[in-house]
Every structure is written in C-alpha cells, then in structure tokens.
Amino acid sequence: MDVKSAKNYVFWLFCQFELITCSYLMEPWEKVLFYSFNTGMVGMLLYTTYACVAAHAGTALRLLWHCLGTQPDSAASAVK
C-alpha cells in the first residue's frame, strides 16, 4: 500500500466517522468540543486499560502460582 492510497483510506475512514456520528452537520466550534471530548474519553480509556490490566494480570498470575503450589522468583528469593 503506497502513501497516497493510505492517505485516501484514512480520509475515507474519517468521512465514515463523520457520517456515523452526524458530525458533518455541526458547526466548527461544536466539532472542536465534540472531538475534544471524544479524544479525552479515548485517552482516559487507554490510560485506565494500561494501568488496570497490569494490576489484574499480576493478581491473576499470583493466583495461578498459588493454585499450582509454586512461588514466584521474587518471593522465593526473599525467603532465603
């Protein structure tokens, strides 16, 4: 895929987004507020996912290690 077709594809996706959300009917100042709010929401969702997935994965691994009867390396070295 060359750069020109990629640019056209991104433009097509943006046009689809505007059609789905009906944001093509908004005035420019309304679009700024709408896009700012949506960008902020997506940013907070990504941050929350990044922050919480690590904590949940750590808890799930500790539960798995407990169920298997083994200890993680960090806990085993602390006991010695």
C-alpha positions as CSV (number, residue, x, y, z in Angstrom):
1,M,0.0,0.0,0.0
2,D,1.5,3.3,-1.0
3,V,1.3,6.6,0.9
4,K,-1.4,8.1,-1.4
5,S,-3.8,5.2,-1.1
6,A,-3.2,5.1,2.7
7,K,-4.0,8.8,2.9
8,N,-7.1,8.2,0.9
9,Y,-8.1,5.3,3.1
10,V,-7.7,7.4,6.3
11,F,-9.7,10.2,4.7
12,W,-12.4,7.7,3.8
13,L,-12.5,6.4,7.4
14,F,-12.8,9.9,8.7
15,C,-15.7,10.6,6.3
16,Q,-17.4,7.4,7.6
17,F,-16.9,8.5,11.2
18,E,-18.5,11.9,10.4
19,L,-21.4,10.2,8.7
20,I,-22.0,7.8,11.5
21,T,-21.8,10.4,14.2
22,C,-23.5,13.1,12.1
23,S,-20.7,15.5,13.0
24,Y,-20.7,16.8,9.4
25,L,-23.8,18.7,10.4
26,M,-22.1,20.5,13.3
27,E,-20.7,24.0,13.3
28,P,-16.9,24.2,13.6
29,W,-16.9,25.2,17.3
30,E,-19.2,22.3,18.0
31,K,-16.9,19.9,16.2
32,V,-14.0,21.2,18.3
33,L,-15.9,20.4,21.5
34,F,-17.1,17.1,20.2
35,Y,-13.7,15.9,19.0
36,S,-12.0,17.2,22.2
37,F,-14.5,15.3,24.4
38,N,-14.1,12.1,22.4
39,T,-10.3,12.4,22.3
40,G,-10.3,12.9,26.1
41,M,-12.5,9.9,26.6
42,V,-10.4,7.6,24.4
43,G,-7.3,8.9,26.2
44,M,-8.7,8.1,29.6
45,L,-9.9,4.7,28.4
46,L,-6.4,3.8,27.1
47,Y,-4.7,5.0,30.3
48,T,-7.2,3.1,32.5
49,T,-6.7,0.0,30.5
50,Y,-2.9,0.4,30.7
51,A,-3.0,0.9,34.5
52,C,-5.5,-1.7,35.4
53,V,-4.5,-4.5,33.0
54,A,-1.1,-4.8,34.6
55,A,-2.6,-5.0,38.1
56,H,-5.1,-7.6,37.1
57,A,-2.5,-9.6,35.2
58,G,-0.3,-9.6,38.3
59,T,-3.1,-10.7,40.5
60,A,-4.1,-13.5,38.1
61,L,-0.5,-14.7,37.9
62,R,-0.2,-14.8,41.7
63,L,-3.5,-16.7,42.0
64,L,-2.2,-19.2,39.3
65,W,1.1,-19.6,41.2
66,H,-0.8,-20.2,44.4
67,C,-3.0,-22.8,42.8
68,L,-0.1,-24.6,41.2
69,G,1.8,-24.6,44.6
70,T,4.8,-22.7,43.3
71,Q,6.2,-19.4,44.4
72,P,7.3,-16.6,42.1
73,D,11.1,-16.0,42.0
74,S,10.9,-12.7,43.9
75,A,9.1,-14.3,46.8
76,A,11.4,-17.3,46.8
77,S,14.5,-15.1,47.0
78,A,13.0,-13.1,49.8
79,V,12.6,-16.2,51.9
80,K,16.2,-17.3,51.6
